[in-house]
Amino acid sequence: DNSDSDFNLPPGFRFNPTDQELLLHFLCRSRPNIIPDLAVFPYDPWDLPGKAMGEGGKWYFYSRKTRKRVTENGRWLVAGVDEPIYSGGRKIGHKKYWGFYRGETKTNWIMQEYGLCSDRSEWVVCKVYDAGGGDSDGEGGGAAELSCLDEVFLSIDDLEEDEIN
């Protein structure tokens, strides 16, 4: 199920936090429950719908810091250097990029892992997405599916159009 509507956001609301918001409002504070805790590394990235907070082809979740980054079908490897994140002119954390590999083949799946500057936090916030714009089954290609709410609104539009004609 590719539906992004599993986390009860009201119609019209979108979950699209900035890097600073992920650190300051979701990781520094009491970890609000809109983003679930998930031990991600047993899951392949295309298995995240329904388990992580989904919005617009991106899945968000809290995870404990871990060295084991292996799933049933592949592994996450570091892709580049840590990127510092600033707010109000001071460094508040970092973003680390990971790429998902099946065997020796790199896929289009990317994970951005957000961590605080201090090592006292054992938690990170992760954002996973398919950078190739494919579907979420790991194979790529295919169109995005409509959420349940989108389908309801389209069916209402169809009814109203029938009444006009």
C-alpha positions in Angstrom: 0.0 0.0 0.0 1.6 3.3 -1.1 -1.0 5.4 0.7 0.5 8.3 2.6 -2.7 8.8 4.7 -1.8 6.3 7.5 -1.1 9.0 10.0 -4.3 11.0 10.2 -3.3 14.4 9.0 -6.4 16.5 8.2 -7.1 17.2 4.5 -4.9 20.0 3.2 -2.2 19.5 5.7 1.2 18.2 4.4 4.1 16.9 6.4 7.1 18.6 4.8 9.5 19.7 7.6 12.7 21.5 7.0 16.1 20.1 8.2 16.0 22.6 11.1 12.4 21.6 12.1 13.3 17.9 12.1 16.2 18.6 14.5 14.7 21.4 16.7 11.0 20.3 16.9 11.1 16.6 16.5 14.5 15.4 17.8 15.4 18.0 20.5 12.0 17.9 22.1 10.0 15.0 23.4 9.8 13.2 20.0 6.1 13.9 19.2 4.3 10.7 18.1 3.4 11.9 14.6 6.7 10.2 13.5 6.9 6.6 14.7 9.8 4.8 16.2 11.1 2.2 13.9 14.0 -0.3 13.9 14.5 0.4 10.2 17.3 -1.9 9.4 15.3 -5.1 9.2 13.1 -3.4 6.6 13.9 -2.8 2.9 13.1 0.8 1.9 10.1 -0.2 -0.2 8.5 -1.8 2.9 8.2 1.5 4.8 4.7 2.5 3.6 2.4 1.8 6.5 5.3 1.5 9.0 6.8 5.0 8.8 5.2 8.5 8.5 4.6 8.9 4.8 4.1 12.1 2.8 4.7 12.7 -0.9 6.9 9.7 -1.5 9.1 10.3 1.6 9.0 8.3 4.8 10.0 9.6 8.2 10.8 7.7 11.4 12.8 7.8 14.5 15.5 5.2 14.9 18.1 4.5 17.5 21.7 5.0 16.3 23.1 1.7 15.1 26.0 0.3 13.2 24.0 -2.6 11.7 22.5 -1.3 8.4 21.6 -4.6 6.7 18.2 -5.7 5.5 16.9 -8.9 3.9 17.6 -7.7 0.4 20.5 -5.3 0.8 22.4 -2.8 2.9 22.7 1.0 3.5 26.1 2.5 2.9 27.3 6.0 3.6 27.1 8.3 0.5 29.2 11.4 1.0 30.2 13.5 4.0 28.0 14.8 6.9 26.3 18.1 6.1 26.1 20.5 9.0 22.7 22.0 9.8 22.5 25.6 11.2 19.8 27.6 12.9 20.3 31.2 14.1 23.9 31.1 13.0 24.9 28.1 15.2 25.4 24.5 14.3 22.6 22.4 15.7 23.2 19.1 14.1 24.1 17.2 10.9 22.6 15.3 8.0 24.2 12.1 6.8 23.3 10.5 3.4 23.0 6.8 2.9 22.5 4.9 -0.3 20.7 1.5 -0.5 22.6 -1.3 -2.3 21.3 -4.7 -3.5 24.5 -6.7 -3.6 27.0 -4.5 -5.4 24.3 -2.5 -7.3 23.3 0.9 -6.0 19.6 1.6 -6.1 17.8 4.9 -6.2 16.8 4.7 -2.5 18.3 7.5 -0.3 18.2 7.9 3.4 18.9 11.2 5.1 19.7 10.7 8.8 19.4 13.7 11.0 21.4 13.8 14.3 22.1 16.4 17.0 25.6 17.8 17.6 25.8 16.3 21.0 26.4 12.6 21.4 24.0 12.4 24.3 21.1 11.6 22.0 20.8 7.9 21.0 18.1 8.8 18.5 18.1 10.1 14.9 15.3 11.1 12.6 15.4 9.5 9.2 13.9 10.4 5.8 13.8 7.8 3.1 12.8 8.3 -0.5 13.3 6.9 -4.0 15.5 9.6 -5.8 14.7 8.0 -9.2 11.0 8.8 -8.9 10.0 5.2 -9.3 7.4 3.2 -7.4 8.1 2.0 -3.9 8.7 -1.7 -4.6 12.4 -1.3 -5.2 12.1 -1.9 -9.0 11.6 1.7 -10.2 9.2 2.9 -12.8 5.4 3.3 -12.4 3.1 6.1 -11.4 2.4 7.2 -7.9 -0.8 5.9 -6.4 -3.5 8.2 -5.0 -4.1 8.3 -1.3 -7.5 7.2 0.1 -8.4 10.9 0.7 -7.5 11.8 -2.9 -9.7 9.0 -4.2 -12.7 10.2 -2.1 -12.3 13.8 -3.3 -12.0 12.7 -7.0 -15.2 10.6 -6.6 -17.0 13.6 -5.1 -15.8 15.7 -8.0 -17.2 13.1 -10.4 -20.6 13.1 -8.6 -20.7 16.9 -8.8 -19.8 16.9 -12.5 -22.6 14.3 -13.2 -25.1 16.6 -11.4 -24.0 19.6 -13.5 -24.4 17.7 -16.8 
